[in-house]
C-alpha cells in the first residue's frame, strides 16, 4: 500500500459536504491511480472508477455513461453520498464542457455525487479547468515522490534516492538495472512524450523535443545559453521554439529551465536557462551509469546530489506561492534562489567534505535583500536532512 502526504488532505475534502470537484494532476507513474483507489476504500461510500486511457475508444457519451453509473450508485446509497473517479480525463474531447453540464445538473437537483478527476497532462488539465469549470474545482498537484516518502514506503537510504529517484512503480526493478532502465525509458519517458505531449499538442519537430529532453537530463544542474543549446541540437529552429518545448517538458514533469533571478526587473524568456530535472531517475536512465561508478566520481555524484535537491525544491513549488531561480554574475553563482513574495532565500549545494567559501552568496546578498543564506552539504545542513524539511518551513 503506497502512502502520500496528500492523502489526508484529499480524504478530508471528500468526506466534507459536496462543494467542489477535486482534481488530481501530475506526471505519469507518481501514484495518482493507486492513491484514488486507496481513497475509494477509505471514504466508505459507494464509488465508481473509470479510466479514459485509450482516447481513440472514448467519447463524450462514454463520460456521460460513467456519470450515470455513479448516479445509479448514489440513488441506492443509504448514506446519500457517492464518489465518481474519472482517470486520464484530459484525453476525452471537450471533457470540461461535459463535466460542467453534468456537475451543474447534479447541483440543481441537490445530488450529493462527489467527483474526483485525475490527469497526467497538467497543461491540458489546467486549460480545461479554467475554460469551463471556473469556480467549481479544487486543484491538487501530485508531484514526484520525495526522499522521505520513498524512505518511509520502501526503506530507501539517501544514496538510493539520489541514484534511482522517486518513481514508486519502478522500485521492484532496482536490483536489475537493465530492466529498471528500460522501464523508465519506455514505460515512463516514451509513453509520456508520445501520448501526453505529441498526441495532445501540436509539435512541428517531435525529434527536436526528444533531443531537448535528452539534453536537459545530460546537463541537469548546468546553465546553457540558448545559442549553445542550438549548437548541440540538429534542426533546432529558433530560441522561441526551444523555450516552448522546454515549457512542455516542464509541464510533463520532466525537465524545467530555471530562469536567472533578477529581482523586480523584467525577466526575459530568452535568458540562459539552468536545466533541472524533476526526478533524478531521468538522469540515471539516460546516462547509463552504474551506481558504483557514479559515487566514485565526485564531480558526477555532486551533480546528481544537486539535481536531487533542485528536483525536491522544484516539486515543492508546484501549486504553491513559491518560485525557483538560479543566479550568476561573472564567475560567481548561487545554485538556487527560492522566492515567496518579497522574501528571498539563497541556497548553495556542496556535496563534498572540503572547506567551502561562498563568494556567490556574498555577491548576491550585496545586490538583493536576502532573508536566509543556506549551505546544504559539506559543513552546512546535511543534504539528507534538508530533503526532509518542507520548503515552506524556511520562510
C-alpha positions, 0 to 999 in steps of 0.5 A: 500500500503506497502512502502520500502526504496528500492523502489526508488532505484529499480524504478530508475534502471528500468526506466534507459536504459536496462543494467542489470537484477535486482534481488530481494532476501530475506526471505519469507513474507518481501514484495518482491511480493507486492513491484514488483507489486507496481513497475509494476504500477509505471514504466508505461510500459507494464509488465508481472508477473509470479510466479514459486511457485509450482516447481513440475508444472514448467519447463524450457519451462514454463520460456521460455513461460513467456519470450515470453509473455513479448516479445509479450508485448514489440513488441506492446509497443509504448514506446519500453520498457517492464518489465518481473517479474519472482517470486520464480525463484530459484525453476525452474531447471537450471533457470540461464542457461535459463535466460542467453540464453534468456537475451543474445538473447534479447541483440543481437537483441537490445530488450529493455525487462527489467527483474526483478527476485525475490527469497526467497532462497538467497543461491540458488539465489546467486549460480545461479547468479554467475554460469551463469549470471556473469556480467549481474545482479544487486543484491538487498537484501530485508531484514526484515522490520525495526522499522521505516518502520513498524512505518511509514506503520502501526503506530507501537510504539517501544514496538510493534516492539520489541514484534511482529517484522517486518513481514508486512503480519502478522500485521492484526493478532496482536490483536489475538495472537493465530492466529498471532502465528500460522501464523508465525509458519506455514505460515512463519517458516514451509513453509520456512524450508520445501520448501526453505531449505529441498526441495532445499538442501540436509539435512541428519537430517531435525529434527536436523535443526528444533531443531537448529532453535528452539534453536537459537530463545530460546537463541537469544542474548546468546553465546553457545559453540558448545559442549553445543549446542550438549548437548541440541540437540538429534542426533546432529552429529558433530560441522561441521554439526551444523555450516552448518545448522546454515549457512542455517538458516542464509541464510533463514533469520532466525537465524545467529551465530555471530562469536567472533571478533578477529581482523586480526587473523584467525577466526575459524568456530568452535568458540562459536557462539552468536545466533541472530535472524533476526526478533524478531517475531521468538522469540515471536512465539516460546516462547509463551509469552504474551506481558504483561508478557514479559515487566514485566520481565526485564531480558526477555524484555532486551533480546528481546530489544537486539535481536531487535537491533542485528536483525536491525544491522544484516539486515543492513549488508546484501549486504553491506561492513559491518560485525557483531561480538560479543566479550568476554574475561573472564567475560567481553563482548561487545554485538556487534562489527560492522566492515567496513574495518579497522574501528571498532565500539563497541556497548553495549545494556542496556535496563534498567534505572540503572547506567551502567559501561562498563568494556567490552568496556574498555577491548576491546578498550585496545586490538583493535583500536576502532573508536566509543564506543556506549551505546544504552539504559539506559543513552546512545542513546535511543534504539528507536532512534538508530533503526532509524539511518542507520548503515552506518551513524556511520562510 
